[in-house]
Amino acid sequence: MSAVAADARPRIGRGLRLQWEPAQGAHVLLYPEGMVKLNQSAGEILRRCDGERMITEIVADLECTFGVSGLSDDVTAFVSMALEKRWLEIRP
Amino acid sequence: MAGDPPVRPGPPLWLLLELTYRCPLHCAYCSNPTDFARIGPELGTDDWLRVLREARALGAVQLGLSGGEPLLRDDLEPIVAEAHALGFYTNLITSGVGLNESRIKALKRAGLDHIQLSFQDSTREMNDFLSHTRTFDLKSKVAALIRRYDYPMVLNVVLHRLNIDHVEQILDMAEQMGAQYVELANTQYYGWAWFNREHLLPSREQVQRAEEVTQRVRARVRERMQIYFVVPDYFERRPKPCMNGLGSVFLNVAPDGIALPCHAARMLPDLTFPSVRDASIESIWYDSPAFNHFRGDAWMKEPCRSCPEKTKDFGGCRCQAYLLTGDAANADPVCDLSPHHHLVTAAVAGAGHRRLVEKPLFFRDHRNSLAVS
């Protein structure tokens, strides 16, 4: 797995869309002719990936929102996986 | 073991609108019904917009706009705009014929998310022969337009006996065009392809070679170009989980407003498919006998009924079972547990030593449609 810099600002990949679907009670990631239904943590991470916030800021926001600490490794691992799957991208 | 009664399904997450059966191409493997020339008038714009609103309210989210050639509808742009406003992810499935710069600009503005462009082969000669039109150069221009308007480049090529040996050239062409996704979809034998099966069914050796080439190209291009090789089910020993079971996630509305659980299901006998002209999407999806008929497993016969794999493949494809055995409730004969499996193996064996088919390729067009229906 490739390392992701803590100051990277990931965003949803080109051609993909993240949205909340009431009928499924979940965030879904939509892409050409396909869809992934996300679990809660994946949805919470991805919806913060707006290309503005750095990973450190996303981690801080999640820790604050859910009143927990030590999420950095999990978030970084998820972001790496999502970059490989092209759910996310980092624009130079 | 008694079958379970149908359970209330989830929402129709996938909505496919076949906006028209009209098409400038004449592909001999077309999945449209062979009697399309006798099918009634197309829905009007307001009907399509109502279908979009009702389906979205139930939870539909992936939208395919296909045909025929959907660009032949001059209300495609307002249909896309409404779908986008409702929150659909919108996919246009097109031959590219009719997609000029002003239309792609208008579609982009309307919120179209994705365009899937079909090619018939890698060269002008074969593309134009197989589609029975002169469209290769035009498609190449459309591919450039799709890139220029910042769409993900998704190419679809239907494979069969006459082009499957060109997979390497097809993938080279896709790479040169900057494709991000390529779908190599082996022909499914329904509709026009059923008529032309002797011409189109490849040999087992051809399929193996095509898969080897695909693997080799995949290893070279990696993530740059994702290649989906849709396996031809005649060469398998277990059936595909067709539509994830009829009536589970997929809803198709045909040009005349008939609602179907699969675009080929219109051929199934003894079922009256409802029309969106007379009924709401909600009542069609949840309450109509035609959509409930193949839900659950009460309809199944042996060997499916007592098979532990029935929850995985749902007995395969109802249309294939009907076409090959005459009974849509039989196991899909692709399954080697089916007592009719020999029908599939015989067809594949025949493709292995066939040199020449005497009857001509039967191209999809208005006159041929009238002739067979």
Interface residues (C-beta under 8 A of the other chain):
Chain A: R14 G15 R17 Q19 E21 P22 A23 Q24 V28 L30 Y31 P32 E33 G34 M35 E84 R86
Chain B: P11 L13 L58 G59 V61 Q62 G64 G87 Y89 N91 D113 H114 Q116 D150 Y151 P152 V154 Y181 E223
